[in-house]
Amino acid sequence: MRDLEQTIRERAYHLWVADGCRDGKAEAHWLAAQHEVLASVLQSPASSTPSMLKRVAKTTAKKSRVA
């Protein structure tokens, strides 16, 4: 799987476009994208899950510091 943060960023962008490119909902789009990506990671083979979860923790911590 590509870099987790990039995957979430791209999914958030697609959600933003689908929402009519309206400003002011960046956090909602990011969180929805993160939820979708995490759900797909947890459904993937167990061998990739631990490293992906570590990346998720770093990405989540980084986003919470920015907010």
C-alpha positions as CSV (number, residue, x, y, z in Angstrom):
1,M,0.0,0.0,0.0
2,R,1.2,3.5,-0.8
3,D,2.2,5.9,2.0
4,L,-0.7,6.0,4.4
5,E,-0.8,9.8,4.7
6,Q,-0.8,10.2,0.9
7,T,-3.6,7.7,0.6
8,I,-5.7,9.5,3.1
9,R,-4.9,12.9,1.5
10,E,-6.0,11.6,-1.9
11,R,-9.2,10.1,-0.5
12,A,-10.0,13.4,1.4
13,Y,-9.5,15.3,-1.9
14,H,-12.0,13.0,-3.6
15,L,-14.5,13.5,-0.8
16,W,-14.0,17.3,-1.1
17,V,-14.6,17.2,-4.8
18,A,-17.7,15.0,-4.3
19,D,-19.0,17.5,-1.7
20,G,-18.9,20.3,-4.3
21,C,-15.4,21.7,-3.4
22,R,-16.9,23.7,-0.5
23,D,-14.4,25.3,1.9
24,G,-14.5,24.9,5.6
25,K,-14.9,21.1,5.8
26,A,-11.3,20.0,5.4
27,E,-11.2,18.3,8.8
28,A,-14.4,16.4,8.2
29,H,-13.1,15.2,4.8
30,W,-9.8,14.2,6.4
31,L,-11.5,12.2,9.2
32,A,-13.9,10.5,6.8
33,A,-11.0,9.6,4.5
34,Q,-9.0,8.3,7.4
35,H,-11.9,6.2,8.6
36,E,-12.3,4.6,5.2
37,V,-8.6,4.0,4.7
38,L,-8.3,2.5,8.2
39,A,-11.2,0.2,7.6
40,S,-9.6,-1.1,4.5
41,V,-6.3,-1.6,6.3
42,L,-7.9,-3.6,9.0
43,Q,-9.6,-5.8,6.4
44,S,-6.2,-6.4,4.6
45,P,-4.0,-9.4,5.4
46,A,-2.7,-9.5,8.9
47,S,1.0,-9.3,7.9
48,S,0.6,-5.6,6.7
49,T,-1.6,-4.5,9.6
50,P,1.0,-3.8,12.4
51,S,3.2,-1.5,10.3
52,M,0.2,0.3,8.9
53,L,-1.3,0.9,12.3
54,K,2.0,2.5,13.4
55,R,1.8,4.9,10.5
56,V,-1.8,5.6,11.3
57,A,-0.9,6.5,14.9
58,K,1.8,8.9,13.6
59,T,-0.5,10.5,11.1
60,T,-3.3,10.9,13.7
61,A,-0.9,12.5,16.2
62,K,0.4,14.8,13.5
63,K,-3.1,16.0,12.5
64,S,-4.2,16.5,16.1
65,R,-1.1,18.8,16.8
66,V,-2.0,20.9,13.7
67,A,-5.6,21.4,14.8
